[in-house]
């Protein structure tokens, strides 16, 4: 999809995704909507406010994250966008410790420090990229944190509200950042697949996973994405790689194993 404007892809991706989810709630599975509204009304006032704030803030953070990720890609550098998802797990883990009071073992803290060290290696001579990456990383880390305890309503219903709210937010930006290009049907078909397979499904699985996995573990597991990106870039697209980059990603991979060692050990024991 590189032949299309990145911001247009973002706008129509969110608009189509929000339209799909709204259609499911209104026409395909209205029972889910009715049941969740009933559940919300039965909550205590404090829980209602907490659920509403977490849901709307989550939607705003998603829109903020997507918008600035595309901005960093197009106006700063691809490395800045990539670094964002290397920094994000560290920020998520630390925020989960201080905000959600999630406990970390000494071994897990060591893994966090190793991850931080590896990010410093990768950011060497790229401090400006790192600064912009912090904006993107912080927004997604805060999204994970806010959704950790947002469990009063069904995850698909919550995600639907967040997508609709994100679409309304981006609709305000559409007149200023869209290219206003008329695209063919091929563009809309590809964006439809992008909205369903690479937006709705992963986000729903992400929220569902937070029901059973703490935010710290979710944050550290995010490292799998940039590691796979690095491998694909080097082996499939033959992009040049530096020794420091290889060292950085190897150290990150080791930190993932160290952070999840107890869970991995229990899994293999079973």
C-alpha positions in Angstrom: 0.0 0.0 0.0 3.0 2.3 -0.3 1.6 4.0 -3.4 -1.2 5.5 -1.2 -0.8 8.5 1.2 -0.1 7.2 4.8 -2.5 9.6 6.5 -5.3 8.6 4.2 -4.7 4.9 5.0 -4.9 5.8 8.7 -8.1 7.8 8.4 -10.0 5.2 6.3 -8.6 2.3 8.3 -10.1 3.7 11.5 -13.3 4.9 9.8 -14.0 1.5 8.2 -13.0 -0.3 11.4 -15.4 1.8 13.4 -18.2 1.3 10.9 -17.8 -2.4 10.9 -17.9 -2.6 14.7 -20.8 -0.2 15.0 -22.7 -2.4 12.4 -22.0 -5.5 14.5 -23.4 -3.9 17.6 -26.4 -2.4 15.8 -27.5 -5.1 13.4 -25.5 -8.4 13.7 -25.4 -8.8 17.5 -27.7 -6.2 19.1 -28.0 -8.5 22.1 -24.4 -7.7 23.1 -25.1 -4.0 23.0 -28.3 -4.4 25.1 -26.7 -6.7 27.6 -23.7 -4.4 28.1 -25.8 -1.3 28.5 -27.8 -3.1 31.1 -24.7 -4.2 32.9 -23.4 -0.6 32.8 -26.6 0.7 34.3 -26.4 -1.8 37.1 -22.9 -0.7 38.1 -22.3 1.6 41.1 -21.9 5.2 40.2 -18.1 5.1 40.9 -17.7 2.0 38.7 -19.7 3.7 35.9 -17.4 6.7 35.9 -14.3 4.6 36.0 -15.5 2.4 33.1 -16.6 5.4 31.0 -13.3 7.3 31.7 -11.1 4.2 30.9 -13.0 3.5 27.7 -13.0 7.0 26.3 -9.4 7.7 27.4 -8.4 4.4 25.7 -10.1 5.5 22.5 -8.3 8.8 22.6 -4.9 7.2 23.3 -5.4 4.8 20.4 -6.1 7.7 18.0 -3.2 9.7 19.4 -0.9 6.7 19.1 -1.9 5.9 15.5 -1.7 9.5 14.4 1.7 10.2 15.9 3.1 6.9 14.7 2.3 7.8 11.1 3.6 11.3 11.7 6.9 9.9 13.0 7.2 7.5 10.1 6.6 10.2 7.5 8.2 13.3 9.0 10.9 12.1 11.4 12.2 8.7 10.4 11.2 5.0 10.2 13.7 4.3 12.9 11.8 6.7 15.2 8.7 4.7 14.7 10.5 1.4 15.2 12.2 2.6 18.4 8.8 3.5 19.8 7.8 -0.1 20.2 11.2 -1.0 21.7 10.8 1.7 24.3 7.1 1.0 24.9 7.5 -2.3 26.9 9.9 -0.6 29.3 7.5 2.3 29.9 4.6 -0.1 30.3 6.3 -2.3 32.8 7.5 0.6 34.9 4.1 2.4 34.8 2.4 -0.9 35.7 4.6 -1.1 38.8 3.9 2.4 40.0 0.3 2.9 38.9 -1.2 -0.6 39.1 1.1 -1.9 41.8 2.0 -5.0 39.8 4.8 -6.8 41.5 8.1 -7.6 39.7 10.7 -10.0 40.8 14.4 -9.1 41.0 14.9 -11.2 37.9 12.2 -9.3 36.0 13.7 -5.9 37.1 17.0 -7.2 35.7 15.3 -8.0 32.4 13.9 -4.4 32.3 17.3 -2.9 32.9 18.8 -5.1 30.2 16.0 -4.0 27.8 16.8 -0.4 28.7 20.5 -1.0 28.0 19.7 -2.6 24.6 17.5 0.4 23.6 20.3 2.7 24.5 22.5 0.8 22.1 19.9 1.0 19.3 19.4 4.7 19.9 23.1 5.5 19.8 23.6 8.7 17.6 19.8 8.8 17.1 18.7 10.9 20.2 16.2 13.0 18.2 14.5 9.8 16.9 14.4 8.6 20.5 12.7 11.7 21.7 9.9 11.4 19.2 9.6 7.7 19.9 8.8 8.5 23.5 5.6 10.2 22.5 4.4 7.2 20.5 5.6 4.7 23.1 4.0 6.6 26.1 0.6 6.7 24.4 0.4 3.0 23.8 1.9 2.2 27.3 -0.8 4.3 28.9 -3.4 2.5 26.7 -2.4 -0.8 28.1 -2.4 0.5 31.7 -5.8 2.1 31.4 -7.3 -1.1 29.9 -5.9 -3.5 32.5 -8.7 -2.9 35.0 -11.4 -2.0 32.4 -13.2 -5.4 32.9 -16.8 -4.5 33.7 -18.0 -4.8 30.1 -17.3 -7.2 27.3 -14.0 -6.5 25.6 -15.5 -6.4 22.1 -18.1 -3.9 23.3 -15.3 -1.7 24.9 -13.2 -1.9 21.8 -16.2 -0.9 19.6 -16.7 2.2 21.7 -13.1 3.0 21.5 -12.9 2.6 17.8 -16.0 4.8 17.3 -14.5 7.4 19.7 -11.2 7.3 17.8 -13.0 7.7 14.5 -14.8 10.8 15.8 -11.5 12.2 17.0 -9.7 11.6 13.7 -12.8 13.0 11.8 -11.8 16.4 13.3 -8.3 16.1 11.8 -9.5 14.7 8.5 -10.0 18.1 6.7 -6.5 19.3 7.7 -4.4 16.1 7.1 -6.2 14.2 4.4 -5.0 14.5 0.8 -8.7 14.5 -0.4 -7.7 12.1 -3.2 -10.3 10.0 -4.9 -9.2 6.4 -4.8 -10.2 3.3 -6.7 -12.0 0.3 -5.2 -8.7 -1.5 -4.8 -7.7 1.0 -2.1 -10.9 0.6 -0.1 -10.7 -3.2 -0.4 -7.1 -3.3 1.0 -8.0 -0.8 3.8 -11.0 -3.0 4.7 -8.7 -6.0 5.1 -6.2 -3.8 7.0 -9.0 -2.7 9.3 -10.3 -6.2 10.1 -7.2 -8.4 10.1 -4.6 -5.9 11.4 -6.6 -3.6 13.5 -9.8 -5.1 15.0 -8.6 -8.7 15.5 -5.2 -7.8 17.1 -6.7 -5.1 19.4 -9.5 -7.4 20.5 -7.0 -10.2 21.3 -4.9 -7.6 23.1 -7.7 -6.6 25.4 -8.7 -10.2 25.9 -5.2 -11.2 26.9 -5.1 -8.4 29.5 -7.9 -10.3 31.3 -5.4 -13.1 32.2 -1.9 -11.5 31.7 -0.7 -8.6 33.7 0.4 -5.3 31.9 4.1 -5.9 32.6 4.1 -9.2 30.7 2.1 -7.7 27.9 4.5 -4.9 27.7 7.6 -7.1 27.5 5.9 -9.4 24.9 5.6 -6.4 22.6 9.3 -6.8 21.9 8.5 -9.8 19.7 7.0 -7.4 17.1 10.1 -5.3 16.4 12.4 -8.3 16.6 10.4 -10.0 13.9 10.5 -6.7 11.9 14.2 -6.6 12.2 14.6 -10.3 11.0 12.3 -9.7 8.1 14.0 -6.5 7.1 17.4 -8.2 7.1 16.6 -11.6 5.6 13.7 -10.8 3.3 14.3 -7.2 2.1 18.1 -7.3 2.5 18.2 -4.0 4.4 21.7 -3.1 5.6 22.2 -3.9 9.3 24.9 -2.6 11.7 26.6 -4.7 14.3 25.2 -2.5 17.1 21.7 -3.2 15.8 22.3 -6.9 15.9 23.7 -6.7 19.4 20.8 -4.6 20.5 18.1 -7.0 19.2 20.0 -10.1 20.6 20.1 -8.5 24.1 16.4 -7.6 23.8 15.6 -11.2 22.9 17.6 -12.5 26.0 15.7 -10.0 28.2 12.4 -11.4 27.0 13.5 -14.9 28.0 14.7 -13.7 31.3 11.6 -11.7 32.1 9.3 -14.7 31.3 11.7 -17.4 32.6 9.4 -18.6 35.4 6.4 -18.8 33.1 8.4 -20.6 30.4 9.9 -23.0 32.9 6.5 -23.9 34.2 5.1 -24.4 30.7 7.9 -26.7 29.6 7.7 -28.6 32.9 4.0 -29.3 32.2 
